[in-house]
Amino acid sequence: MPDAGMSGQRIALFTIGTQGDIRPCLALGRGLQQQGHSVRVVTSLNFETWIRRQGLDFAPLTADFQALLTAERELADQGLNMRRMAALFRTRFEEWAGSWAVEGLQASEGASLLLGVGNSTLLAQALAEVRGLPFVRVQLQPLTPSRYLPPMLLAGRRYPPQLSLAAYQLLRLLVWYVMQPAINRRVRPQLGLRPYPWHGPYFSETGLRARVLYGFSRHVLPPPPDWPASAMVCGYWFLDEPDWRPDAELQRFLEAGEPPVYVGFGSMVSGDAETFTRQIIDSLHRSGRRVVLATGWGAMSAPPGRLDERLLVIREAPHDGLLPLMAAAVHHGGAGTTAAVVRAGIPSVVVPFYGDQPFWARRLQAIGVAGAPLSRVEVGQGALVPALARILQPAMRRSAAALARQLAAEDGVATAIGQLRAWDLLSGGAILPFAAGAPA
């Protein structure tokens, strides 16, 4: 329990993205709150109700990935085309960033520590610079350069150490190409800060010493031996919903036969969800497996007509409650879904859409809890049937169960909080809320 003789701190956590990006941040925020700190999550309006339901403060930031993915459904079909992705996000981030400086100043009012996650990192860093506050990066993917771990975009390939380091520098330049208009044309001028040089902020001495909390497990990705002490791999941050129970229809389905296979692609969307859904269902019928299919944000659609008795369609359900009831999972390999699947102790077939998903697919394959990742073209050609047969063999199921036991021994949130204390960035004590009248 917090020491009532000490005041807690006000922490503003900036994050934008999909549900899989937000969920670990809420787990970290709740952990900080339980230690006596007041946490404000700064993100898009579509997550406000969810955040407040967790007991955390909220402030709005213009950046709605759900609306973007819904409007740009073809993005999922071109998602592994880095040039297309970079051009789209460069334009969209600059549009969103027109209001980031004002929103960020309001959201960080009264804070004593700023945390920046993923695409919002450079905004939070600029606000910390203006306000003279400590700042920590929070990441769900490995971004610290290493001789021994090539960048995510080169997942599954081996490179000589020096070539690996050079690839990181190129990746940083690509990231800066995407973020440069938003940060140098919008955020920093509006905050009265000088623009970064042509190569961005990543090559300065400050950038090299940046403190980073990584929200993934060393059992899934061991930290490379050349990572500095400022890069801390904490373990996963899980946001549980312990009160969830299967509804009557799902409960009947679970009781009617062997554990089913879960199929869900979370926050992904598809340009032709009907065709993709039909391909998935046809493959699963041929496999003979019972299936729970979650349509999520729209990568799949509810199939028309009378459903097969071996298939149950839902929109979504909490992964911490549902996945342990499954025999295996077919998913996109997002950081959050990957964490939930390995925690559940079940093997995977991963069908990546874009971003970091091919990387996590290769990691699961490398540690023996998934087969080779499949493209959606391969799914349409029937590759899902043999892929399911391979992952459901006893050896892979034992490996998945053993990994889950290792993860159960970790407490990623406690490790992250302990590291913030080790860096002298956190006190302990009774909650000191954000001032009344601050952004709501």
C-alpha positions as CSV (number, residue, x, y, z in Angstrom):
1,M,0.0,0.0,0.0
2,P,1.2,3.5,-0.6
3,D,2.8,5.4,2.3
4,A,0.3,8.1,3.2
5,G,3.1,10.3,4.3
6,M,4.3,10.8,0.8
7,S,2.7,12.3,-2.2
8,G,2.3,10.4,-5.4
9,Q,3.1,11.9,-8.8
10,R,1.1,13.0,-11.8
11,I,2.1,11.0,-14.8
12,A,0.9,11.8,-18.4
13,L,1.2,8.8,-20.7
14,F,1.0,9.6,-24.4
15,T,-0.1,6.9,-26.8
16,I,-1.9,6.5,-30.1
17,G,-2.7,3.4,-32.1
18,T,-5.0,0.4,-32.1
19,Q,-6.5,-1.5,-29.1
20,G,-3.4,-3.7,-29.0
21,D,-1.3,-0.6,-28.5
22,I,-3.5,1.0,-25.9
23,R,-4.2,-2.1,-23.7
24,P,-0.6,-2.6,-22.3
25,C,-0.5,1.2,-21.6
26,L,-3.6,0.9,-19.5
27,A,-2.1,-2.0,-17.6
28,L,1.0,0.0,-16.8
29,G,-1.2,3.0,-15.9
30,R,-3.3,1.0,-13.5
31,G,-0.1,-0.4,-11.9
32,L,1.2,3.1,-11.4
33,Q,-2.1,4.2,-9.9
34,Q,-2.1,1.3,-7.5
35,Q,1.3,2.5,-6.3
36,G,-0.2,5.9,-5.4
37,H,0.3,7.9,-8.6
38,S,-2.2,9.7,-10.7
39,V,-2.1,8.7,-14.4
40,R,-3.6,10.5,-17.3
41,V,-3.7,8.6,-20.6
42,V,-3.5,11.0,-23.6
43,T,-4.9,9.4,-26.8
44,S,-7.7,9.4,-29.3
45,L,-11.3,10.0,-28.3
46,N,-12.5,6.6,-29.4
47,F,-10.8,5.1,-26.3
48,E,-12.1,7.6,-23.7
49,T,-14.8,5.4,-22.3
50,W,-12.5,2.4,-22.0
51,I,-9.8,4.4,-20.3
52,R,-12.2,6.0,-17.7
53,R,-13.7,2.6,-17.0
54,Q,-10.2,1.5,-15.9
55,G,-10.2,4.4,-13.4
56,L,-7.6,6.4,-15.2
57,D,-7.8,10.1,-16.2
58,F,-8.1,10.9,-19.9
59,A,-7.1,13.7,-22.2
60,P,-7.8,13.9,-26.0
61,L,-5.2,13.7,-28.7
62,T,-6.1,14.0,-32.4
63,A,-5.2,10.7,-33.9
64,D,-7.9,8.0,-34.6
65,F,-6.4,4.9,-36.0
66,Q,-9.8,3.2,-36.0
67,A,-11.2,5.8,-38.3
68,L,-8.0,5.7,-40.4
69,L,-8.2,2.0,-40.9
70,T,-11.9,2.1,-41.6
71,A,-11.4,4.8,-44.2
72,E,-8.3,3.2,-45.8
73,R,-9.3,-0.4,-46.0
74,E,-7.0,-1.0,-48.8
75,L,-4.1,-0.2,-46.4
76,A,-4.3,-3.7,-45.0
77,D,-4.0,-5.1,-48.5
78,Q,-0.8,-3.1,-49.1
79,G,0.4,-3.1,-45.6
80,L,3.8,-4.8,-46.2
81,N,4.5,-2.2,-48.9
82,M,6.8,0.1,-46.8
83,R,6.8,2.9,-49.4
84,R,2.9,3.1,-49.4
85,M,2.7,2.9,-45.6
86,A,5.3,5.6,-45.1
87,A,3.7,8.0,-47.5
88,L,0.2,7.5,-46.0
89,F,1.3,8.0,-42.4
90,R,3.6,10.9,-43.2
91,T,0.5,12.8,-44.6
92,R,-1.9,11.7,-41.9
93,F,0.4,12.4,-39.0
94,E,1.0,15.9,-40.2
95,E,-2.7,16.5,-40.4
96,W,-3.3,15.2,-36.9
97,A,-0.3,17.1,-35.5
98,G,-1.8,20.5,-36.2
99,S,-3.5,20.4,-32.8
100,W,-0.9,18.2,-30.9
101,A,1.0,21.1,-29.3
102,V,-2.1,22.7,-27.8
103,E,-3.6,19.4,-26.8
104,G,-0.3,18.2,-25.4
105,L,0.3,21.3,-23.3
106,Q,-3.2,21.0,-21.8
107,A,-2.8,17.3,-21.1
108,S,0.6,17.6,-19.5
109,E,-0.4,20.5,-17.2
110,G,0.6,19.6,-13.6
111,A,2.5,16.4,-14.6
112,S,5.9,15.6,-13.1
113,L,6.8,12.7,-15.5
114,L,5.9,12.2,-19.2
115,L,5.9,8.8,-20.9
116,G,5.7,8.5,-24.7
117,V,4.7,5.4,-26.5
118,G,5.3,4.6,-30.2
119,N,4.2,7.3,-32.6
120,S,3.5,9.8,-29.9
121,T,7.1,9.6,-28.5
122,L,8.5,12.7,-30.2
123,L,5.5,14.8,-29.1
124,A,5.9,13.7,-25.5
125,Q,9.6,14.4,-25.7
126,A,9.0,17.9,-27.0
127,L,6.6,18.6,-24.2
128,A,9.1,17.4,-21.7
129,E,11.7,19.7,-23.2
130,V,9.4,22.7,-23.0
131,R,8.3,22.0,-19.4
132,G,11.6,20.8,-18.1
133,L,10.2,17.4,-17.1
134,P,11.8,13.9,-17.1
135,F,10.8,11.8,-20.0
136,V,10.9,8.0,-20.7
137,R,10.1,6.2,-23.9
138,V,7.8,3.2,-23.6
139,Q,7.9,0.7,-26.5
140,L,6.1,-2.6,-27.3
141,Q,8.6,-3.4,-30.1
142,P,12.5,-3.6,-30.1
143,L,13.9,-0.3,-31.5
144,T,17.3,0.0,-29.7
145,P,20.1,-0.6,-32.3
146,S,22.0,-3.9,-31.9
147,R,24.7,-5.8,-33.8
148,Y,22.9,-9.1,-33.0
149,L,19.3,-8.3,-33.6
150,P,18.5,-6.9,-37.0
151,P,15.7,-4.3,-37.3
152,M,12.1,-5.6,-37.3
153,L,11.7,-4.9,-41.0
154,L,14.4,-7.5,-41.7
155,A,12.7,-10.2,-39.6
156,G,13.8,-13.7,-40.3
157,R,17.1,-12.7,-41.9
158,R,20.7,-12.8,-40.6
159,Y,23.1,-10.0,-41.2
160,P,26.8,-9.3,-40.2
161,P,27.0,-7.1,-37.0
162,Q,28.0,-3.9,-38.8
163,L,25.4,-4.3,-41.5
164,S,22.8,-4.8,-38.8
165,L,23.8,-1.5,-37.1
166,A,23.7,0.3,-40.5
167,A,20.2,-1.1,-41.1
168,Y,19.1,0.5,-37.8
169,Q,20.3,3.9,-39.0
170,L,18.4,3.5,-42.2
171,L,15.3,2.5,-40.3
172,R,15.7,5.6,-38.1
173,L,15.9,7.8,-41.2
174,L,12.7,6.2,-42.5
175,V,10.9,6.8,-39.2
176,W,12.1,10.4,-39.3
177,Y,10.9,10.8,-42.9
178,V,7.4,9.8,-41.7
179,M,7.4,12.0,-38.6
180,Q,9.4,15.0,-39.8
181,P,6.4,17.1,-41.1
182,A,4.4,16.5,-38.0
183,I,7.2,17.3,-35.6
184,N,9.3,19.9,-37.4
185,R,6.5,21.7,-39.2
186,R,3.8,21.5,-36.5
187,V,4.7,20.5,-33.0
188,R,8.1,22.1,-32.4
189,P,7.4,25.5,-33.9
190,Q,4.2,25.8,-32.0
191,L,6.0,25.0,-28.8
192,G,8.7,27.5,-29.6
193,L,11.4,24.8,-30.1
194,R,14.0,24.7,-32.8
195,P,13.4,22.1,-35.5
196,Y,15.5,19.0,-35.5
197,P,18.3,18.7,-38.2
198,W,17.6,16.8,-41.4
199,H,18.5,13.5,-39.8
200,G,16.1,14.0,-36.9
201,P,16.7,13.4,-33.1
202,Y,18.0,9.9,-33.2
203,F,21.7,10.4,-33.7
204,S,22.4,12.8,-30.9
205,E,24.1,11.8,-27.7
206,T,20.8,12.4,-25.9
207,G,19.1,10.1,-28.3
208,L,21.7,7.4,-27.8
209,R,21.2,7.5,-24.0
210,A,17.4,7.5,-24.1
211,R,15.7,5.6,-21.3
212,V,13.3,3.0,-22.7
213,L,10.9,0.6,-21.0
214,Y,10.1,-2.4,-23.2
215,G,6.7,-4.1,-22.6
216,F,7.6,-7.6,-23.8
217,S,9.1,-10.7,-22.3
218,R,12.7,-11.8,-22.5
219,H,11.4,-15.3,-22.9
220,V,9.9,-14.3,-26.3
221,L,12.7,-11.9,-27.2
222,P,15.9,-12.0,-25.1
223,P,17.5,-8.6,-25.0
224,P,20.6,-8.5,-27.2
225,P,23.9,-8.5,-25.3
226,D,24.9,-5.0,-26.7
227,W,21.8,-3.2,-25.5
228,P,22.6,-0.5,-22.9
229,A,21.3,-0.5,-19.3
230,S,19.0,2.3,-20.4
231,A,16.9,-0.2,-22.4
232,M,14.9,-2.3,-19.9
233,V,13.0,-5.4,-21.0
234,C,10.3,-5.6,-18.3
235,G,7.9,-8.4,-19.4
236,Y,4.4,-8.0,-20.8
237,W,1.9,-5.6,-19.3
238,F,-1.5,-7.4,-19.2
239,L,-4.8,-5.7,-18.6
240,D,-7.0,-8.4,-17.3
241,E,-10.8,-8.5,-17.1
242,P,-11.4,-11.0,-14.3
243,D,-15.1,-10.5,-14.1
244,W,-15.7,-11.7,-17.7
245,R,-17.5,-14.9,-18.3
246,P,-18.6,-16.6,-21.6
247,D,-22.2,-15.7,-22.5
248,A,-24.8,-18.5,-22.7
249,E,-24.2,-19.1,-26.5
250,L,-20.4,-19.2,-26.1
251,Q,-20.7,-21.4,-23.1
252,R,-22.9,-23.9,-24.9
253,F,-20.5,-24.0,-27.8
254,L,-17.5,-24.7,-25.6
255,E,-19.3,-27.5,-23.8
256,A,-20.4,-29.1,-27.1
257,G,-17.0,-30.6,-28.1
258,E,-13.3,-30.3,-28.0
259,P,-11.6,-26.9,-27.4
260,P,-12.0,-24.8,-30.6
261,V,-9.5,-22.8,-32.6
262,Y,-9.7,-19.1,-32.1
263,V,-9.5,-17.0,-35.3
264,G,-9.3,-13.2,-35.0
265,F,-7.4,-10.3,-36.4
266,G,-8.2,-7.7,-33.8
267,S,-8.0,-4.1,-35.0
268,M,-7.1,-5.1,-38.6
269,V,-9.4,-4.3,-41.5
270,S,-9.6,-5.8,-45.0
271,G,-10.5,-4.4,-48.4
272,D,-12.5,-7.5,-49.1
273,A,-13.6,-8.9,-45.7
274,E,-16.2,-11.2,-47.2
275,T,-13.8,-13.1,-49.5
276,F,-11.1,-13.3,-46.8
277,T,-13.7,-14.7,-44.3
278,R,-15.0,-17.2,-46.8
279,Q,-11.4,-18.4,-47.4
280,I,-10.8,-18.8,-43.7
281,I,-14.0,-20.7,-43.1
282,D,-13.5,-23.0,-46.1
283,S,-10.0,-23.9,-44.7
284,L,-11.3,-24.5,-41.2
285,H,-14.1,-26.7,-42.5
286,R,-11.5,-28.8,-44.3
287,S,-9.4,-29.0,-41.2
288,G,-12.3,-30.5,-39.2
289,R,-11.7,-28.2,-36.3
290,R,-14.3,-26.4,-34.2
291,V,-13.8,-22.6,-34.5
292,V,-14.6,-19.4,-32.6
293,L,-14.3,-16.5,-35.2
294,A,-14.0,-13.0,-33.9
295,T,-14.7,-10.3,-36.5
296,G,-13.0,-7.5,-34.6
297,W,-12.7,-4.1,-36.3
298,G,-13.4,-5.6,-39.7
299,A,-10.7,-7.9,-41.1
300,M,-13.5,-10.5,-41.3
301,S,-17.2,-10.2,-41.6
302,A,-20.1,-12.3,-40.1
303,P,-20.8,-15.0,-42.8
304,P,-24.4,-14.9,-44.3
305,G,-26.8,-17.7,-44.0
306,R,-27.1,-20.6,-41.6
307,L,-23.8,-21.2,-39.7
308,D,-22.1,-24.6,-39.4
309,E,-22.5,-26.2,-36.0
310,R,-18.7,-26.2,-35.7
311,L,-18.4,-22.4,-36.1
312,L,-19.4,-19.7,-33.6
313,V,-19.0,-16.0,-34.7
314,I,-18.5,-13.3,-32.1
315,R,-17.3,-9.7,-32.5
316,E,-14.7,-9.8,-29.7
317,A,-14.0,-11.1,-26.2
318,P,-11.3,-10.4,-23.6
319,H,-8.2,-12.4,-24.6
320,D,-7.3,-13.2,-21.0
321,G,-10.6,-15.0,-20.5
322,L,-11.2,-16.5,-23.9
323,L,-7.8,-17.7,-25.2
324,P,-7.1,-20.2,-22.4
325,L,-10.3,-22.0,-23.5
326,M,-8.9,-22.4,-27.0
327,A,-6.7,-25.1,-28.6
328,A,-4.8,-22.8,-30.8
329,A,-5.0,-19.3,-32.3
330,V,-4.9,-17.9,-35.9
331,H,-4.1,-14.2,-35.6
332,H,-2.3,-11.3,-37.1
333,G,0.8,-11.1,-34.8
334,G,0.2,-7.7,-33.3
335,A,2.2,-7.1,-30.2
336,G,-0.8,-7.2,-27.8
337,T,-2.4,-10.3,-29.4
338,T,0.9,-12.1,-29.5
339,A,1.4,-11.4,-25.8
340,A,-2.1,-12.8,-25.0
341,V,-1.7,-15.9,-27.1
342,V,1.7,-16.9,-25.6
343,R,0.3,-16.2,-22.1
344,A,-2.6,-18.5,-22.8
345,G,-0.2,-21.4,-23.6
346,I,-1.5,-22.2,-27.0
347,P,0.3,-22.4,-30.4
348,S,-0.3,-20.0,-33.3
349,V,-0.7,-19.6,-37.0
350,V,0.2,-16.0,-37.7
351,V,-1.1,-14.2,-40.8
352,P,0.6,-10.7,-40.6
353,F,-0.9,-7.6,-42.1
354,Y,1.7,-5.0,-41.6
355,G,4.1,-3.2,-39.3
356,D,5.7,-5.2,-36.5
357,Q,3.5,-8.3,-37.1
358,P,5.9,-10.2,-39.4
359,F,8.6,-9.7,-36.7
360,W,6.5,-11.2,-34.0
361,A,5.4,-14.0,-36.3
362,R,9.1,-15.0,-36.9
363,R,9.8,-14.7,-33.1
364,L,7.0,-17.2,-32.3
365,Q,8.3,-19.5,-35.0
366,A,11.9,-19.2,-33.7
367,I,10.9,-20.2,-30.1
368,G,8.8,-23.1,-31.3
369,V,5.3,-22.0,-30.5
370,A,4.1,-21.2,-34.1
371,G,4.7,-22.4,-37.6
372,A,6.0,-20.3,-40.5
373,P,3.8,-17.2,-41.0
374,L,1.3,-17.3,-43.8
375,S,0.4,-14.5,-46.2
376,R,-3.3,-13.8,-46.9
377,V,-2.7,-15.1,-50.4
378,E,-1.4,-18.4,-49.0
379,V,-4.5,-18.6,-46.8
380,G,-6.6,-18.2,-49.9
381,Q,-4.7,-21.1,-51.5
382,G,-5.5,-23.5,-48.7
383,A,-2.3,-23.2,-46.7
384,L,-4.1,-22.8,-43.4
385,V,-5.2,-26.5,-43.3
386,P,-1.7,-28.0,-43.1
387,A,-0.5,-25.1,-41.0
388,L,-3.1,-25.9,-38.3
389,A,-2.2,-29.6,-38.4
390,R,1.5,-28.8,-37.8
391,I,0.9,-26.5,-34.8
392,L,-1.5,-28.9,-33.1
393,Q,1.1,-31.6,-32.8
394,P,1.9,-32.5,-29.2
395,A,5.5,-31.1,-29.3
396,M,4.4,-27.6,-30.2
397,R,1.6,-27.7,-27.7
398,R,4.0,-28.7,-25.0
399,S,6.3,-25.8,-26.0
400,A,3.5,-23.3,-25.8
401,A,2.5,-24.5,-22.4
402,A,6.1,-24.3,-21.1
403,L,6.4,-20.7,-22.4
404,A,3.2,-19.8,-20.6
405,R,4.6,-21.1,-17.3
406,Q,7.7,-18.9,-17.8
407,L,5.5,-15.8,-18.4
408,A,3.4,-16.6,-15.3
409,A,6.6,-16.1,-13.2
410,E,7.1,-12.5,-14.5
411,D,5.4,-9.3,-13.4
412,G,6.1,-6.8,-16.2
413,V,4.2,-3.9,-14.6
414,A,6.1,-4.3,-11.3
415,T,9.4,-4.5,-13.1
416,A,8.6,-1.3,-15.1
417,I,7.6,0.6,-11.9
418,G,10.7,-0.7,-10.2
419,Q,12.9,0.6,-13.0
420,L,11.3,4.0,-12.9
421,R,12.2,4.1,-9.2
422,A,15.7,2.9,-9.9
423,W,16.1,5.9,-12.3
424,D,14.9,8.2,-9.5
425,L,11.8,9.2,-11.5
426,L,9.1,7.9,-9.1
427,S,8.4,8.5,-5.5
428,G,5.7,6.6,-3.6
429,G,2.6,7.7,-1.7
430,A,-1.0,8.7,-1.7
431,I,-2.5,9.7,-5.0
432,L,-2.2,13.3,-5.9
433,P,-4.8,13.8,-8.6
434,F,-4.5,16.1,-11.6
435,A,-5.9,19.6,-10.9
436,A,-9.7,20.1,-11.2
437,G,-10.5,21.8,-14.5
438,A,-7.7,20.0,-16.4
439,P,-8.7,18.3,-19.7
440,A,-11.4,15.7,-19.4
